[in-house]
Amino acid sequence: MKNLKLTIAAAMAVLAALGGAAICAQDKYTLKTPDGVAFSYFRGYEDWAVVSSARTDEVLKVIVANPAMIAAYKAGIPGNGQPFPDGAMIAKLQWKPKKSTEAPFAVDVPDVFSQAFVMEKDSARFPKSGGWGYALFNYEPASDTFAADPSPSDCGHACHVAVKAKDHIFHPYQKR
């Protein structure tokens, strides 16, 4: 029993010395927006196929999609007039840009990650927004953590109405 107490005490001392880092790493997949869109629905987005990219004055964006969405794109959706199927998901990953210091030409490259804007198709859950649920997960580089934005699940719908004829999706699957 004495050895067990010493082992526990030693483990607590190590954790204290590490500032609790060993047990405090954030699991971003536990996050959920107030309207119930969970980051865990998008688990694995880091490895999804690239659909397209975009740039504004403030951010560089890479648009990725889950296998169901990619299969729908390859089947001709939305160009064939069909909607994306329930279960289709897309993520717009955003970085602040910086000028490359290595390239021999002028080019902006990703610097600090800032946000994952995600969309999931679920006609039953999101009937008022064309079947799409939207969520923002903001990244804080200083703490290396994500936070669910309090925006409602139809927060992106107002912008996406402009492309209603393409089932509310701006970016086509780019030719390769």
MIDO-801964 format. One line per 8 residues: number of its first residue (from 1); their letters; for each residue x, y, z of C-alpha. Coordinates in Angstrom, 3 decimals, m for minus. Layout:
residues N
NUM) A) X:Y:Z  ...
***
This chain:
residues 176
1) MKNLKLTI) 0.000:0.000:0.000  2.898:2.321:0.828  4.421:1.761:m2.654  1.063:2.552:m4.303  0.842:5.858:m2.401  4.397:6.717:m3.471  3.601:5.855:m7.109  0.467:8.027:m7.087
9) AAAMAVLA) 2.355:10.869:m5.420  5.138:10.591:m8.012  2.628:10.632:m10.878  0.910:13.721:m9.427  4.263:15.466:m9.081  5.098:14.752:m12.721  1.714:16.089:m13.865  2.148:19.203:m11.752
17) ALGGAAIC) 5.607:19.749:m13.245  4.152:19.453:m16.726  1.433:21.932:m15.865  m1.198:19.267:m16.418  m0.409:19.197:m20.143  m0.585:15.447:m20.248  m4.275:15.495:m19.378  m5.408:18.880:m20.688
25) AQDKYTLK) m5.014:18.513:m24.462  m8.313:19.503:m26.057  m10.453:16.951:m27.843  m12.022:19.241:m30.439  m14.488:16.511:m31.323  m16.335:17.043:m28.036  m17.479:20.494:m29.228  m21.064:21.095:m30.242
33) TPDGVAFS) m22.829:24.280:m31.343  m25.885:25.480:m29.406  m28.086:24.138:m32.244  m26.533:20.689:m31.900  m24.086:20.506:m34.810  m21.210:18.486:m33.380  m17.617:18.739:m34.558  m17.493:14.958:m34.156
41) YFRGYEDW) m19.799:14.597:m37.196  m16.867:15.867:m39.255  m14.245:13.583:m37.721  m11.512:12.912:m40.257  m12.072:16.128:m42.243  m8.304:16.621:m42.176  m8.018:13.801:m44.724  m11.035:14.550:m46.933
49) AVVSSART) m10.528:15.212:m50.646  m10.025:18.780:m51.821  m12.944:20.225:m53.771  m11.647:23.711:m54.431  m9.838:26.681:m52.947  m10.589:30.370:m52.589  m9.023:33.563:m51.358  m10.371:36.756:m49.855
57) DEVLKVIV) m8.360:39.732:m48.665  m8.356:38.209:m45.178  m8.119:34.437:m45.578  m6.985:31.529:m47.733  m9.603:28.783:m47.926  m9.425:25.124:m48.839  m12.760:23.396:m49.362  m12.783:19.666:m48.596
65) ANPAMIAA) m15.603:17.127:m48.708  m16.413:13.745:m47.218  m16.619:10.648:m49.460  m20.435:10.932:m49.841  m20.107:14.493:m51.126  m17.221:13.595:m53.460  m19.224:10.654:m54.875  m22.159:13.003:m55.493
73) YKAGIPGN) m19.901:15.514:m57.268  m18.481:12.728:m59.447  m22.045:11.581:m60.257  m22.732:15.045:m61.675  m24.425:16.736:m58.730  m25.395:19.571:m58.693  m24.937:20.130:m62.440  m27.456:17.386:m63.218
81) GQPFPDGA) m30.150:19.179:m61.214  m30.112:16.632:m58.391  m29.521:17.639:m54.754  m26.654:16.377:m52.679  m27.689:13.343:m50.592  m28.228:13.420:m46.865  m24.914:12.616:m45.232  m22.918:14.795:m47.626
89) MIAKLQWK) m20.513:17.062:m45.730  m18.167:19.836:m46.650  m15.643:21.852:m44.665  m14.126:25.191:m45.543  m10.763:25.430:m43.764  m9.411:28.951:m43.370  m5.945:30.339:m42.737  m4.581:33.841:m42.473
97) PKKSTEAP) m2.205:34.279:m45.419  1.439:35.269:m45.416  3.944:35.906:m48.173  6.242:32.985:m48.832  9.812:33.744:m47.916  11.067:30.638:m49.728  9.413:30.684:m53.148  11.360:32.466:m55.926
105) FAVDVPDV) 8.129:34.274:m56.906  5.375:36.199:m55.105  2.930:33.774:m53.530  0.677:33.758:m50.483  0.748:30.614:m48.352  m1.208:29.595:m45.261  0.044:31.023:m41.983  m2.189:30.766:m38.917
113) FSQAFVME) m5.233:28.495:m39.030  m8.355:30.409:m38.016  m11.577:28.506:m38.607  m13.390:25.424:m39.833  m16.745:26.312:m41.392  m18.685:23.091:m41.845  m21.896:22.070:m43.577  m23.841:18.844:m43.348
121) KDSARFPK) m26.797:17.762:m45.462  m29.660:16.436:m43.348  m33.035:17.317:m44.819  m34.933:16.152:m41.732  m32.886:18.206:m39.248  m32.481:21.340:m41.362  m35.623:21.745:m43.523  m35.667:25.570:m43.284
129) SGGWGYAL) m32.190:25.971:m44.772  m32.420:23.775:m47.850  m31.464:20.688:m45.864  m28.073:22.092:m44.876  m26.841:22.688:m41.343  m23.984:25.118:m40.871  m21.488:25.517:m38.036  m18.326:27.427:m37.258
137) FNYEPASD) m15.504:26.123:m35.140  m13.036:28.916:m34.413  m9.401:28.153:m33.701  m7.368:30.048:m31.114  m3.663:29.591:m31.887  m2.421:30.981:m28.564  m4.145:28.204:m26.624  m4.186:25.648:m29.483
145) TFAADPSP) m7.915:25.142:m28.948  m11.134:25.259:m30.921  m14.412:26.803:m29.782  m17.873:26.266:m31.186  m19.272:29.536:m32.512  m22.713:30.346:m31.055  m24.164:31.063:m34.504  m27.385:29.148:m35.289
153) SDCGHACH) m27.337:26.126:m37.619  m28.796:28.240:m40.433  m26.098:30.939:m40.062  m24.625:30.288:m43.495  m27.931:29.913:m45.272  m28.426:33.614:m46.065  m25.207:33.689:m48.089  m25.821:30.302:m49.700
161) VAVKAKDH) m29.285:31.240:m51.014  m27.420:32.912:m53.891  m26.520:29.410:m55.139  m29.812:27.675:m54.331  m29.955:26.301:m57.902  m26.693:24.434:m57.124  m28.132:23.009:m53.879  m26.608:25.893:m51.911
169) IFHPYQKR) m22.992:24.995:m52.773  m20.663:27.659:m54.191  m17.692:25.538:m55.191  m17.788:22.956:m57.949  m15.498:19.965:m57.794  m12.450:21.244:m59.672  m11.040:19.348:m62.652  m7.720:17.591:m62.003
***
